[in-house]
Structure formats: structure tokens, C-alpha cells
Amino acid sequence: MLGPSRPLPRVGARARIAHFGGGFELATVLAVHDDGKRLEVRGETGEVIEFVLSPATARFVPANSPHGPRLELLADG
């Protein structure tokens, strides 16, 4: 039986925020809503950002705009 092809969102999961231009910021998932389609994360700066799963691209984008940083969930281990 095959598992998921990428990490599933869960509270406490490690992530990184990919900023436009190539910068990255480590983050931690604080909350998971809507069956994993909406996440709240805290970045290294302490700012809490809400991301939603884009149905068009299957990537996490900022909840307030489809433009901006992307959220990447990191595998444990």
C-alpha cells in the first residue's frame, strides 16, 4: 500500500516559506483547518501567516492573495 507522495500538514510540522526571489524562511505549522486545506504557520520572524491550498496548482499560497510566498511542508527526519 502506497503512502502520500508528500508530507501531510499537521500541527508542529516543519515547513519553509519560499519568498519571491529565492529567499527561504523556516516555519512551523500552528493550526490545520478544513481537512488540511488551510494552515496557519509561524515563520522565523514570529509573524503568523495563513496559507490555503490552491486548487489550481496544489500549492499552499497566502490566504489573502494568490501572489506572494509559497509554503512548502518539509519531511520529518
Wavefront OBJ file of the C-alpha trace (Angstrom):
o trace
v 0.000 0.000 0.000
v 1.424 3.374 -1.026
v 1.511 6.376 1.305
v 1.170 10.056 0.467
v 3.616 11.433 -2.103
v 4.404 14.463 0.058
v 4.202 15.398 3.745
v 0.716 15.855 5.155
v 0.001 19.014 7.139
v -0.107 18.579 10.914
v 0.360 20.826 13.917
v 4.047 21.101 14.761
v 5.225 20.118 11.278
v 8.308 21.817 9.892
v 7.877 23.946 6.802
v 9.586 26.676 4.880
v 8.230 29.799 3.300
v 9.609 30.364 -0.201
v 9.718 34.092 -0.891
v 9.724 35.607 -4.353
v 13.310 35.995 -5.483
v 14.615 32.819 -3.881
v 14.751 33.576 -0.162
v 13.565 30.955 2.320
v 12.321 31.207 5.899
v 11.850 28.240 8.225
v 8.377 27.932 9.728
v 6.236 25.745 11.983
v 2.600 24.771 11.390
v 0.474 26.155 14.244
v -3.001 25.092 13.101
v -4.610 22.932 10.415
v -8.152 23.706 9.210
v -10.543 22.476 6.513
v -9.066 18.962 6.310
v -5.564 20.304 5.669
v -6.539 22.862 3.033
v -5.900 25.901 5.264
v -2.870 26.295 7.530
v -1.575 28.857 9.992
v 2.206 28.968 10.279
v 4.740 30.971 12.257
v 7.928 31.960 10.483
v 11.332 32.827 11.898
v 10.315 36.464 12.259
v 7.446 35.465 14.555
v 4.790 36.555 12.080
v 1.777 34.220 11.742
v 0.671 33.731 8.137
v -2.371 31.877 6.868
v -1.952 29.754 3.737
v -4.591 27.951 1.661
v -4.182 25.079 -0.766
v -4.669 26.368 -4.304
v -6.972 24.045 -6.265
v -5.308 25.190 -9.492
v -1.696 24.433 -8.510
v -1.961 22.174 -5.420
v 0.469 24.516 -3.629
v -0.036 26.473 -0.443
v -0.420 30.195 -1.197
v -1.234 33.140 1.092
v -4.903 33.198 2.077
v -5.268 36.882 1.228
v -3.713 36.725 -2.260
v -2.672 34.092 -4.803
v 0.562 36.077 -5.258
v 3.348 36.109 -2.731
v 5.309 33.486 -0.843
v 4.605 29.765 -1.105
v 4.600 27.300 1.767
v 6.486 24.015 1.448
v 5.983 21.277 4.022
v 9.220 19.534 4.993
v 9.561 15.813 5.594
v 10.329 14.680 9.141
v 13.677 13.151 9.793
l 1 2 3 4 5 6 7 8 9 10 11 12 13 14 15 16 17 18 19 20 21 22 23 24 25 26 27 28 29 30 31 32 33 34 35 36 37 38 39 40 41 42 43 44 45 46 47 48 49 50 51 52 53 54 55 56 57 58 59 60 61 62 63 64 65 66 67 68 69 70 71 72 73 74 75 76 77
